[in-house]
């Protein structure tokens, strides 16, 4: 399976490290183009390559790790989202100043879902700091918990498989309007928790 990462910041790189170690082929991208990532990909194994946003979006699964204020612009170059499976690791925080956008009565992932019509979105990997996400997922004779939520069973099953293959313990929180609210940062009770499933 090939995973495309859109967003090469700390969260994107932490996920790339874990997914590459699990044997997935990774294409990591940012808005500045593949050439700007040459220094970053040197830190990874040969199964991590730099590419364009469109190349990352052509992968089997797409991992969104973009700052909220740049999200819409960053994904606008993708020609079509139809049939794609997307992991939403974003959080609705705008910098500088830790500004919070007005989401109305929606969760942030429901807003993201509207920006990628035709895709199946699963909220996951947004509750950890980069350091914790990059750390060994096995701790104290157990596995670190990754929460996920989404509206489509098939997409969640695929993401659950990725979570488990990487070495985490996946816990399904239900639909985006339920689990997404629990996962959302800020506001939800689950971000920053380091829970271990024994």
Backbone as numpy.savetxt, mean C-alpha at the origin, in Angstrom:
# Nx Ny Nz CAx CAy CAz Cx Cy Cz
4.16 -13.49 -9.42 3.33 -12.29 -9.42 4.20 -11.04 -9.42
3.80 -10.07 -10.21 4.51 -8.80 -10.28 3.72 -7.74 -9.50
4.43 -6.99 -8.66 3.80 -5.92 -7.87 4.40 -4.59 -8.29
3.56 -3.65 -8.64 4.00 -2.30 -8.98 3.77 -1.37 -7.81
4.78 -0.60 -7.46 4.67 0.35 -6.35 4.68 1.76 -6.92
3.66 2.52 -6.61 3.60 3.92 -7.02 3.84 4.75 -5.77
5.01 5.35 -5.70 5.43 6.08 -4.51 6.67 5.43 -3.93
7.80 6.12 -4.03 9.07 5.53 -3.61 9.60 6.14 -2.33
8.70 6.62 -1.49 9.10 7.14 -0.19 9.36 6.01 0.79
9.35 6.35 2.07 9.73 5.38 3.11 8.80 4.17 3.16
7.49 4.39 3.03 6.54 3.27 3.08 6.68 2.40 1.84
6.79 3.03 0.68 6.96 2.26 -0.55 8.22 1.42 -0.52
9.32 1.98 -0.02 10.57 1.24 0.05 10.50 0.12 1.09
9.82 0.37 2.21 9.69 -0.66 3.24 8.89 -1.85 2.71
7.82 -1.55 1.99 7.03 -2.63 1.40 7.82 -3.37 0.33
8.56 -2.62 -0.49 9.40 -3.24 -1.53 10.38 -4.22 -0.91
10.98 -3.84 0.19 11.94 -4.71 0.88 11.29 -6.03 1.28
10.11 -5.94 1.88 9.44 -7.16 2.36 8.94 -8.02 1.20
8.35 -7.38 0.19 7.79 -8.13 -0.93 8.90 -8.77 -1.77
10.00 -8.05 -1.94 11.13 -8.61 -2.70 11.73 -9.80 -1.98
11.83 -9.70 -0.67 12.38 -10.81 0.13 11.51 -12.05 0.01
10.20 -11.83 -0.19 9.26 -12.95 -0.33 9.27 -13.52 -1.75
10.04 -12.91 -2.65 10.19 -13.46 -3.99 9.37 -12.80 -5.08
8.63 -11.76 -4.75 7.84 -11.08 -5.77 8.73 -10.22 -6.66
8.32 -10.07 -7.91 8.98 -9.16 -8.83 8.38 -7.77 -8.61
9.23 -6.78 -8.39 8.76 -5.45 -8.00 9.18 -4.41 -9.04
8.23 -3.55 -9.39 8.54 -2.34 -10.17 8.18 -1.16 -9.28
9.17 -0.35 -8.92 8.94 0.80 -8.06 9.01 2.07 -8.91
8.12 3.01 -8.64 8.03 4.20 -9.47 7.74 5.44 -8.64
8.00 6.58 -9.24 7.59 7.85 -8.66 7.30 8.84 -9.78
6.90 10.03 -9.44 6.50 11.01 -10.45 7.69 11.57 -11.22
8.89 11.38 -10.72 10.07 11.96 -11.37 10.71 11.01 -12.38
10.23 9.80 -12.47 10.72 8.87 -13.48 11.73 7.87 -12.95
11.93 6.81 -13.74 12.76 5.68 -13.32 14.20 6.08 -13.05
14.73 7.03 -13.83 16.13 7.40 -13.67 16.41 7.97 -12.28
15.42 8.65 -11.70 15.61 9.24 -10.37 15.68 8.19 -9.27
15.35 6.95 -9.59 15.32 5.87 -8.59 16.52 4.94 -8.68
17.48 5.27 -9.52 18.62 4.38 -9.72 19.39 4.15 -8.42
19.52 5.16 -7.59 20.22 5.00 -6.32 19.45 4.14 -5.34
18.12 4.22 -5.39 17.28 3.45 -4.47 17.30 1.97 -4.82
17.15 1.64 -6.09 17.05 0.23 -6.45 18.36 -0.52 -6.22
19.47 0.21 -6.12 20.75 -0.44 -5.81 20.75 -1.09 -4.44
19.84 -0.62 -3.57 19.76 -1.15 -2.21 18.95 -2.44 -2.12
18.37 -2.86 -3.25 17.51 -4.04 -3.25 18.12 -5.15 -4.08
17.50 -6.32 -4.01 17.91 -7.45 -4.83 17.51 -7.21 -6.28
17.92 -8.14 -7.14 17.69 -7.98 -8.57 16.22 -8.04 -8.97
15.34 -8.49 -8.09 13.92 -8.56 -8.44 13.18 -7.24 -8.19
13.92 -6.17 -7.88 13.33 -4.83 -7.75 13.90 -3.96 -8.86
13.02 -3.45 -9.71 13.43 -2.59 -10.82 12.71 -1.25 -10.72
13.33 -0.21 -11.24 12.69 1.10 -11.34 11.90 1.16 -12.65
10.78 1.85 -12.62 9.97 2.00 -13.82 9.12 3.25 -13.76
8.34 3.47 -14.78 7.42 4.60 -14.81 6.16 4.25 -14.00
5.37 5.26 -13.71 4.10 5.02 -13.00 3.21 4.09 -13.82
3.16 4.28 -15.12 2.34 3.42 -15.96 2.85 1.98 -15.95
4.16 1.79 -15.95 4.71 0.44 -15.89 4.36 -0.23 -14.56
4.43 0.53 -13.47 4.03 -0.01 -12.17 2.55 -0.37 -12.17
1.74 0.46 -12.82 0.30 0.24 -12.86 -0.09 -0.94 -13.75
0.83 -1.42 -14.59 0.56 -2.59 -15.43 0.82 -3.90 -14.71
1.30 -3.83 -13.46 1.61 -5.05 -12.70 0.33 -5.76 -12.27
0.49 -6.97 -11.76 -0.67 -7.75 -11.30 -1.37 -7.09 -10.12
-0.56 -6.53 -9.23 -1.07 -5.82 -8.04 -0.32 -4.50 -7.94
-1.04 -3.45 -7.57 -0.44 -2.11 -7.47 -0.51 -1.65 -6.02
0.60 -1.12 -5.53 0.71 -0.64 -4.15 0.81 0.88 -4.19
-0.19 1.58 -3.66 -0.18 3.05 -3.62 0.40 3.54 -2.31
1.50 4.28 -2.40 2.16 4.81 -1.19 2.55 6.26 -1.46
1.55 7.08 -1.74 1.76 8.46 -2.17 1.23 9.42 -1.10
1.95 10.50 -0.80 1.41 11.51 0.10 0.05 11.99 -0.40
-0.86 12.19 0.51 -2.25 12.48 0.14 -2.39 13.67 -0.81
-1.63 14.73 -0.57 -1.79 15.93 -1.40 -1.31 15.73 -2.83
-0.52 14.68 -3.07 0.00 14.41 -4.42 -0.70 13.23 -5.10
-1.65 12.62 -4.40 -2.23 11.36 -4.87 -2.91 11.50 -6.23
-3.83 12.44 -6.34 -4.62 12.56 -7.57 -3.73 12.84 -8.78
-2.75 13.73 -8.60 -1.85 14.06 -9.70 -0.96 12.87 -10.06
-0.51 12.15 -9.04 0.42 11.04 -9.27 -0.21 9.91 -10.07
-1.48 9.66 -9.87 -2.12 8.54 -10.55 -2.84 8.95 -11.83
-2.84 10.25 -12.13 -3.57 10.73 -13.30 -2.98 10.25 -14.62
-1.70 9.85 -14.61 -1.06 9.40 -15.84 -1.40 7.96 -16.20
-2.06 7.24 -15.31 -2.43 5.85 -15.58 -3.61 5.84 -16.53
-3.46 5.15 -17.66 -4.47 5.21 -18.72 -5.78 4.54 -18.32
-5.70 3.45 -17.57 -6.92 2.75 -17.16 -6.65 1.94 -15.89
-7.63 1.93 -15.01 -7.53 1.14 -13.79 -8.40 -0.10 -13.84
-9.07 -0.30 -14.95 -10.04 -1.38 -15.06 -9.39 -2.74 -14.83
-9.97 -3.51 -13.93 -9.52 -4.86 -13.65 -8.29 -4.97 -12.77
-7.78 -3.86 -12.29 -6.55 -3.90 -11.49 -6.88 -4.10 -10.02
-5.94 -4.70 -9.29 -6.07 -4.85 -7.84 -5.09 -3.88 -7.21
-5.60 -3.03 -6.33 -4.81 -1.94 -5.76 -4.78 -2.03 -4.25
-3.58 -2.00 -3.68 -3.42 -1.89 -2.23 -3.30 -0.41 -1.90
-4.20 0.09 -1.07 -4.17 1.49 -0.67 -3.46 1.60 0.68
-2.23 2.11 0.65 -1.46 2.31 1.89 -1.37 3.79 2.25
-2.24 4.60 1.63 -2.19 6.04 1.89 -2.93 6.39 3.18
-2.63 7.57 3.70 -3.35 8.13 4.84 -3.71 9.58 4.52
-4.91 10.03 4.92 -5.37 11.37 4.53 -4.78 12.48 5.39
-3.48 12.66 5.27 -2.79 13.72 6.00 -2.00 14.53 4.99
-2.14 15.85 5.04 -1.41 16.71 4.12 -0.37 17.51 4.88
0.82 17.58 4.29 1.91 18.34 4.91 2.23 19.54 4.03
2.86 20.58 4.60 3.24 20.71 6.01 2.04 21.06 6.89
2.24 20.91 8.16 1.24 21.35 9.12 0.21 20.32 9.51
0.36 19.07 9.02 -0.56 18.00 9.41 -2.01 18.40 9.16
-2.28 18.88 7.96 -3.63 19.28 7.61 -4.47 18.06 7.25
-5.73 18.11 7.60 -6.64 17.00 7.32 -7.64 17.41 6.25
-7.80 16.63 5.20 -8.76 16.98 4.16 -10.20 16.70 4.61
-11.14 17.32 3.95 -12.54 17.09 4.23 -12.99 15.89 3.41
-13.24 14.78 4.05 -13.65 13.55 3.37 -15.15 13.37 3.36
-15.89 14.31 3.95 -17.33 14.14 4.07 -17.64 12.96 4.97
-18.54 12.10 4.53 -18.89 10.92 5.34 -18.22 9.65 4.82
-17.17 9.81 4.02 -16.48 8.66 3.44 -15.17 8.39 4.18
-14.70 7.16 4.07 -13.35 6.87 4.52 -12.38 7.31 3.41
-11.12 7.45 3.76 -10.14 7.88 2.76 -10.04 6.87 1.62
-10.17 5.58 1.93 -10.06 4.57 0.88 -11.25 4.60 -0.07
-12.41 5.00 0.43 -13.56 5.17 -0.47 -13.32 6.33 -1.42
-12.64 7.36 -0.95 -12.27 8.49 -1.81 -11.25 8.02 -2.86
-10.24 7.26 -2.43 -9.24 6.74 -3.36 -9.90 5.84 -4.40
-10.84 5.02 -3.96 -11.53 4.10 -4.87 -12.22 4.86 -6.01
-12.76 6.03 -5.70 -13.40 6.84 -6.73 -12.41 7.39 -7.75
-11.14 7.54 -7.33 -10.10 8.06 -8.23 -9.54 7.00 -9.17
-9.85 5.73 -8.90 -9.32 4.64 -9.72 -10.47 3.76 -10.20
-11.36 4.31 -11.03 -12.56 3.57 -11.45 -12.22 2.27 -12.16
-12.93 1.24 -11.77 -12.73 -0.08 -12.36 -11.77 -0.97 -11.61
-11.04 -0.40 -10.66 -10.08 -1.19 -9.88 -10.75 -1.79 -8.64
-10.14 -2.84 -8.13 -10.57 -3.44 -6.85 -9.58 -3.00 -5.79
-10.03 -2.23 -4.83 -9.14 -1.62 -3.83 -9.21 -2.37 -2.51
-8.03 -2.59 -1.93 -7.91 -3.18 -0.60 -7.05 -2.26 0.25
-7.58 -1.84 1.37 -6.83 -1.00 2.31 -5.92 -1.90 3.14
-4.60 -1.61 3.12 -3.66 -2.43 3.89 -2.32 -1.71 3.98
-1.51 -2.11 4.95 -0.13 -1.62 5.12 -0.06 -0.13 5.44
-1.12 0.47 5.93 -1.11 1.90 6.23 -0.98 2.21 7.72
-0.98 1.18 8.56 -1.04 1.44 10.00 0.32 1.42 10.69
1.40 1.09 9.95 2.73 1.01 10.54 3.59 2.20 10.14
4.57 2.50 10.99 5.63 3.41 10.58 6.51 2.66 9.57
7.28 3.37 8.76 8.16 2.68 7.81 9.12 1.70 8.48
9.69 2.08 9.61 10.63 1.20 10.30 9.98 -0.10 10.72
8.76 -0.01 11.23 8.06 -1.21 11.68 7.65 -2.07 10.50
7.24 -1.45 9.41 6.87 -2.21 8.22 8.08 -2.94 7.64
9.24 -2.32 7.72 10.46 -2.93 7.17 11.07 -3.98 8.09
10.67 -4.01 9.35 11.25 -4.94 10.32 10.78 -6.37 10.06
11.49 -7.31 10.64 11.12 -8.72 10.54 9.67 -8.90 11.02
8.78 -9.44 10.16 7.37 -9.58 10.58 7.15 -10.66 11.63
8.16 -11.47 11.89 8.04 -12.49 12.92 8.72 -12.01 14.20
7.96 -12.02 15.27 8.46 -11.49 16.55 7.84 -12.26 17.70
8.64 -12.58 18.70 8.16 -13.24 19.91 7.35 -14.49 19.59
7.90 -15.34 18.71 7.24 -16.59 18.34 5.88 -16.40 17.69
5.66 -15.24 17.10 4.41 -14.97 16.41 4.65 -14.10 15.19
3.56 -13.68 14.56 3.64 -12.86 13.37 2.96 -11.51 13.61
3.60 -10.46 13.12 3.04 -9.12 13.25 1.76 -9.03 12.42
0.74 -8.37 12.98 -0.58 -8.31 12.36 -0.66 -7.17 11.36
-1.16 -7.50 10.17 -1.51 -6.50 9.15 -3.02 -6.56 8.96
-3.67 -5.44 9.16 -5.12 -5.35 8.94 -5.39 -5.02 7.48
-6.50 -5.54 6.96 -6.90 -5.16 5.61 -8.42 -5.14 5.50
-8.90 -4.35 4.57 -10.34 -4.27 4.34 -10.59 -3.95 2.88
-11.76 -4.30 2.41 -12.10 -4.06 1.01 -13.49 -4.55 0.72
-14.01 -4.17 -0.44 -15.39 -4.51 -0.79 -15.51 -5.74 -1.67
-14.37 -6.26 -2.18 -14.43 -7.39 -3.10 -13.65 -8.58 -2.52
-14.35 -9.69 -2.39 -13.78 -10.87 -1.74 -12.55 -11.39 -2.47
-12.61 -11.46 -3.81 -11.49 -12.02 -4.59 -10.23 -11.19 -4.40
-10.38 -9.87 -4.46 -9.21 -8.98 -4.29 -8.63 -9.14 -2.90
-9.49 -9.22 -1.89 -8.99 -9.39 -0.52 -8.26 -10.72 -0.35
-8.74 -11.74 -1.02 -8.09 -13.04 -0.94 -6.68 -12.99 -1.52
-6.51 -12.27 -2.63 -5.19 -12.14 -3.25 -4.25 -11.35 -2.34
-4.75 -10.27 -1.75 -3.90 -9.46 -0.86 -3.58 -10.22 0.42
-4.54 -10.99 0.91 -4.27 -11.82 2.10 -3.15 -12.81 1.80
-3.11 -13.33 0.58 -2.04 -14.24 0.20 -0.68 -13.56 0.20
-0.64 -12.32 -0.28 0.61 -11.55 -0.27 1.06 -11.28 1.16
0.13 -10.86 1.99 0.43 -10.57 3.40 1.04 -11.81 4.08
0.41 -12.95 3.86 0.88 -14.18 4.50 2.22 -14.64 3.94
2.41 -14.51 2.62 3.68 -14.94 2.01 4.84 -14.08 2.50
4.59 -12.79 2.72 5.63 -11.91 3.24 6.00 -12.31 4.67
5.04 -12.87 5.40 5.32 -13.32 6.76 4.50 -12.68 7.84
3.56 -11.81 7.44 2.67 -11.19 8.41 1.44 -12.06 8.64
0.68 -11.71 9.66 -0.61 -12.35 9.92 -1.71 -11.38 9.49
-2.44 -11.72 8.45 -3.49 -10.84 7.95 -4.79 -11.00 8.71
-5.43 -9.89 9.02 -6.75 -9.91 9.67 -7.71 -9.07 8.85
-8.76 -9.71 8.36 -9.76 -9.07 7.51 -10.76 -8.31 8.38
-10.86 -7.02 8.14 -11.76 -6.16 8.93 -13.09 -5.88 8.24
-13.33 -6.50 7.09 -14.60 -6.29 6.42 -14.51 -5.28 5.28
-15.60 -4.55 5.09 -15.70 -3.61 3.97 -14.99 -2.29 4.28
-14.80 -1.49 3.23 -14.07 -0.23 3.40 -14.75 0.73 4.35
-16.08 0.77 4.34 -16.77 1.72 5.22 -16.77 1.26 6.67
-16.32 0.02 6.90 -16.23 -0.50 8.26 -14.76 -0.60 8.68
-14.06 -1.55 8.06 -12.65 -1.74 8.40 -11.78 -0.56 8.04
-12.08 0.08 6.91 -11.31 1.24 6.50 -11.34 2.35 7.53
-12.46 2.46 8.22 -12.59 3.48 9.27 -11.72 3.14 10.48
-11.62 1.86 10.79 -10.78 1.42 11.91 -9.29 1.61 11.60
-8.92 1.42 10.33 -7.52 1.51 9.90 -7.05 2.94 9.68
-7.98 3.84 9.44 -7.62 5.17 8.96 -6.81 5.96 9.98
-5.79 6.63 9.44 -4.99 7.54 10.26 -5.06 8.93 9.65
-5.45 9.93 10.49 -5.82 9.83 11.90 -7.29 9.45 12.07
-7.65 9.10 13.29 -9.04 8.85 13.63 -9.34 7.42 14.01
-8.72 6.46 13.35 -9.00 5.06 13.66 -8.18 4.57 14.84
-8.65 3.53 15.52 -7.94 3.03 16.70 -6.76 2.10 16.40
-6.57 1.67 15.15 -5.57 0.65 14.85 -4.20 1.15 14.41
-4.08 2.32 13.77 -2.75 2.77 13.36 -1.77 2.86 14.54
-0.53 2.50 14.27 0.63 2.50 15.18 0.63 1.30 16.14
-0.45 0.50 16.18 -0.44 -0.67 17.06 0.50 -1.74 16.49
1.28 -2.34 17.36 2.18 -3.43 16.97 1.68 -4.69 17.65
0.74 -5.36 16.99 0.12 -6.55 17.56 0.75 -7.80 16.97
0.93 -8.83 17.79 1.55 -10.08 17.37 0.53 -11.20 17.51
0.33 -11.95 16.42 -0.56 -13.11 16.48 0.29 -14.34 16.76
0.05 -15.00 17.86 0.82 -16.17 18.28 0.28 -17.45 17.66
